[in-house]
Amino acid sequence: MNSPFGLNAKSVQCSLVAIEGGLSTVIDTSDALVPGGNSNSPAKGGISLAGVYNNLGGAAASVTINVSCSTGGDTRTLANGRLNVVGVDSLQ
């Protein structure tokens, strides 16, 4: 992710959440300190979230996967996120 925070480091909190039938389940969270850049380059850092969600409604259930990040009171936009979702019938 790229976060334009200037000359100081910034705390970034992220969460990976599954939503099924209106019920939210946190799969993973992260609290990272993104190093600050200078006035010509934004702060940059990688944050990884992973986990397993076992849906309650069976194979036909609709599950929404959300990733959200906040920046410790700062309202600047975080960009360049990637999300891979793999669905399987069973885990062994």
N, C-alpha and C positions, 0 to 999 in steps of 0.2 A: 504494500500500500504506500501511497505517497501522501504525506500530510504537511501542508505548508505552515510550519510553526516558527520559522525564523531561527533566531540564535539560541533557543533553549530547548531542552528535552521536554517531552510531553507524555503524560500517562494516557494510555489508550486501553479501554476495557471493551472486550468483545464477547458475544455469546452466540451459540449455535442452538436453535430451538426448533423442535418439531411441534406442529399444531395439528391436532386431529379431533374433529367433532367439537371444536371450540376449547379444547383442553390443551394448554401449553406445557411441554416438557423440555426442560433444559438438558441438552445433550452434553455440552462442554462450554467452558468459559476460559477466558484468558485475561490477564492484567499485565500489560507490557509497558516498558518505558521506551519510547521512540526517541533516538538521539536527534538533537536539534541540528539543523543545517545552518547555512549563512543566508544573507539576504538574497543571494542569487540561486540557491538550490534548496529545495524543500527537504524537511526531515523525512527519512525513509526507514522502513523497518518491515520485517516479515512477522506475521502472526498466523499461527496454524491452529485450527480447531478440528477435532475428529471425534468420532464416537459411533455408537450403535443405537438405533431406535427400533424397538419392536412394536409394530403397530397393533392396536387393540381390536380394530375392526376387520381383520382378515385381509386376504389378498385384494379384495375390491375396495378397500378403504382409501379415502383421499387424505393424504398427509402433505402439509405444507412445511417446507424447511426454510427457516429464516436465519440470516446472519445479521446481527446489528452491532454497531460499535459506537461508543461514546468517548469523548476526549476530555474528561475531567473539567467540565464547565465551559470548554471552548466549543463554538458552533461551526467550526470549519468542516468542509466536506472531505471525507476519506474516499479514495478512488482506487481503481485497479485491483479489485477483489476477484477471486476465482472460487467457484463452488462446483465440486463433483459429488454427485449422488449416485450410489450404486444400490439397486434393489435386488434382493434375493428372496427365495421362498423359505430358506432355512439356513441357520448358521450352525456349524458344527465345530 
